[in-house]
Amino acid sequence: MVDQLNIHQSEALVKLVAKECSIEVQLDGKGNLGHIKAMASRRTFLQNPTHRIHFVYTPKHTSWLNQVELWFSILVRRLLKRGSFNSVEELHQRILEFIEYFNRTMAKPFKWTYKGRPLKV
């Protein structure tokens, strides 16, 4: 999940995703992308849900993502940072168990501090 900055729709990123997903991309004589020259077509390529790797673009300045980042920070610190997992299935199960434990014992609403006041220029 990324915002809509130009760097998240670059030609290099499209080439990387295509390589990792074993997708042939058409290059011109200079090695640049042929049919995915425009930013909009690169975004469409990266958002394709049939690829193994795809991107979800959110509007710029989505402050609600801060709350999501807080949750992932907790998950990383409490479970993943020093965790050892023998398989993807075990990792998946441990994450589900952590979510259940977190919701039962530690969960409380995140404090939203933004008051909704417009910026003054």
C-alpha positions in Angstrom: 0.0 0.0 0.0 1.6 3.3 -1.1 0.6 6.8 -1.8 0.3 8.2 -5.3 3.8 9.8 -5.4 5.6 9.5 -8.8 8.3 7.4 -7.3 5.8 4.6 -6.6 5.0 4.3 -10.3 8.4 4.4 -11.8 9.7 2.5 -14.8 12.2 0.7 -12.6 9.4 -0.5 -10.3 7.4 -1.8 -13.3 10.5 -3.7 -14.5 11.1 -5.2 -11.1 7.5 -6.3 -10.7 7.5 -7.7 -14.2 10.7 -9.6 -13.5 9.5 -11.0 -10.2 6.1 -12.0 -11.7 7.7 -13.5 -14.9 5.9 -11.1 -17.1 7.3 -10.1 -20.5 7.4 -6.3 -20.9 8.1 -4.6 -24.2 11.2 -2.5 -24.2 12.2 0.0 -26.9 15.7 0.2 -28.4 17.2 2.1 -25.4 15.9 -0.5 -22.9 13.0 1.8 -21.8 9.5 0.5 -21.4 7.6 0.5 -24.6 3.9 0.2 -24.0 4.0 1.5 -20.4 5.6 4.9 -21.0 2.9 7.0 -19.3 2.4 7.2 -15.6 -1.2 6.2 -15.8 -0.4 3.0 -17.7 2.3 2.1 -15.3 -0.1 2.6 -12.4 -2.6 0.3 -14.1 0.1 -2.3 -14.6 1.1 -2.1 -11.0 -2.5 -2.4 -9.7 -3.3 -5.4 -11.8 -4.7 -8.0 -9.3 -3.6 -10.9 -11.4 0.0 -10.2 -10.7 1.7 -11.9 -7.8 2.8 -8.5 -6.6 0.5 -5.6 -7.0 0.1 -2.1 -5.4 -2.8 -0.4 -3.8 -2.7 3.4 -4.2 -4.2 5.6 -1.5 -4.9 9.3 -1.8 -2.1 11.6 -0.8 -2.2 12.8 2.8 -4.3 10.0 4.2 -3.8 10.6 7.9 -5.8 7.5 8.8 -2.9 5.5 7.6 -1.0 6.7 10.6 -3.3 4.6 12.7 -2.6 1.5 10.5 1.2 2.2 10.8 0.8 2.2 14.6 -0.8 -1.2 14.5 1.9 -2.7 12.3 4.5 -1.2 14.5 3.0 -3.0 17.5 2.8 -6.2 15.5 6.5 -6.0 14.5 7.7 -5.1 18.0 5.7 -7.7 19.9 5.8 -10.6 17.5 7.9 -10.4 14.3 11.1 -8.6 15.4 12.7 -11.6 17.2 10.3 -14.3 16.0 11.3 -17.5 14.5 8.9 -19.3 12.2 9.4 -22.6 10.4 6.8 -22.0 7.7 4.5 -19.4 6.2 1.6 -21.4 7.7 3.1 -21.1 11.2 3.7 -17.3 10.7 0.1 -16.9 9.5 -1.2 -18.8 12.5 1.0 -16.9 15.0 -0.2 -13.6 13.5 -3.8 -14.6 13.9 -3.1 -15.7 17.5 -1.4 -12.4 18.2 -4.4 -10.5 16.8 -6.8 -12.4 19.0 -4.6 -11.9 22.1 -4.1 -8.2 21.3 -7.8 -7.6 20.9 -8.6 -9.5 24.1 -5.9 -7.9 26.4 -4.3 -4.8 24.9 -6.7 -3.2 22.4 -7.9 0.3 23.0 -8.9 3.0 20.6 -6.1 5.0 19.1 -6.3 8.6 20.2 -7.1 10.8 17.2 -5.6 14.2 17.8 -6.4 16.1 14.6 -9.1 18.7 15.3 -10.1 19.2 11.7 -9.0 22.8 11.6 -7.9 24.0 8.1 -4.3 25.1 7.7 -3.7 28.8 7.8 -1.4 30.2 5.2 
